Amino acid sequence: MSTQLVQDEINALRGGAVQGFFVYAAAAATVYEYVITFAEEIFLIWTRSITLSNAIFLLNRYVLLLLAVSEILNPLSWYTALSCEATNMFIEAVMITMSIIVAGFSALRVYAIANDGFKAISAVVVLSLGLAPVAVELFLCIRISYYFVVRLGYYPLCDYNAHFSSSVNTALLLLARMCTTVADLIVLLCTWARTYRIAKESRKSNVGSSLAMLLLRDGTLYITVLLAFSVLEIILLKSSGRQSIFAGNYINAFSIPLSSILINRFLLNLRQASNKAAGLGAHSNAITLHLQSTQSSSRIVGNMGEHLEYNSDLRFADMLEEDNVEDTEDRNGWDASEEI
């Protein structure tokens, strides 16, 4: 075996090991996120009426959890070619499903906040651009060999042969990332346009609200982080050269799960804001803006167009307590605040 082939094998094994670290880190973050937000899920999702945004949350959350469990158990299947093939194809299917969910979320968000004349076209464009990684991933999956098992000493590794060059891989991954970057930019610009309109209404109504608070409440932080992931992927792919396949695997192993976690947090925050607007958490010292959210096709997008809630004084335990008080008032027909 030539020196170059030996070096390529060493690089491949090293790349697989590094990818494993990314995979396990993402799986650990996913499980941790699930544990710390389980109570909010029960209170904010399962006890409320089912909407499209709730359905997206549940699908995204449990597909993500399924991915984490399969990634953790993945090494246990690397002993036969069949188990190796089945496990990796299952993980690829889950990753593609998550990419579809992310694209659908972005499209629905744009549909909810865009101007009436541009809702449909904006949503279609964002959805089409967001699905570019799905098309690329499907093509790359078709163009690789069946998985097989190789052994590093006594340790089994799952491997495959790629029937495409490194340059083709880099070009396709860059195309996918550029499409998602443009989609994220469209979402961000639509968000800022809506924030600008609300800021003007706020000034006309003499409602004191800083631009920073408006940007927090419209979800700019979440969208900016998603955009930053896309830009980071482009930078790493451009600078990785011959190791573009490994760079793409590293990024996808962590960025896709983390993007799904951000979407879950975004939807939970939307639900919390919606509940508070309905009277579940009205504190006199809460940070609120007396602005009405635009009611855009609520049957389709649920509360996807509403503001987020950022309130350091409002804790989840307070929300539970207030909800119990409301339930008591509904049953007994009296106002608990009158006795305080």
Number of C-alpha atoms within 10 A of each C-alpha: 5 7 8 9 10 11 11 12 12 12 14 16 15 13 17 17 13 14 21 18 14 18 23 17 15 22 25 15 16 22 15 11 16 18 9 10 13 11 13 18 19 11 15 22 21 12 9 12 8 11 16 16 22 24 12 17 24 16 16 24 22 12 19 26 18 16 24 23 16 18 20 16 12 16 16 13 19 23 17 14 17 14 18 23 20 13 22 19 15 14 17 16 15 17 21 19 17 23 23 18 21 21 24 20 25 22 27 25 22 31 27 27 25 23 15 10 8 12 18 16 14 21 25 16 15 27 22 16 22 29 21 21 23 19 14 17 19 13 12 17 15 12 13 13 13 16 20 19 19 17 12 9 6 7 10 17 18 22 21 13 11 16 12 11 10 14 14 12 19 22 14 18 24 23 16 23 24 20 20 26 22 17 27 26 17 20 27 22 15 20 22 18 15 17 21 15 10 17 20 11 14 17 11 9 11 9 13 11 15 10 12 9 14 19 18 15 21 22 22 20 15 17 20 15 15 23 21 14 21 23 16 14 23 22 12 17 24 15 12 15 13 14 17 22 20 19 21 20 18 21 20 18 22 20 19 20 26 20 20 23 20 17 23 24 16 19 22 21 21 25 26 23 23 19 17 16 14 10 13 20 21 17 14 7 10 14 15 18 15 10 13 11 12 15 12 20 13 14 9 14 18 20 25 26 25 23 24 23 24 16 13 9 11 16 10 14 11 15 20 16 13 16 17 13 16 18 12 14 14 11 9 10 10 12 13 12 8 6 6 5
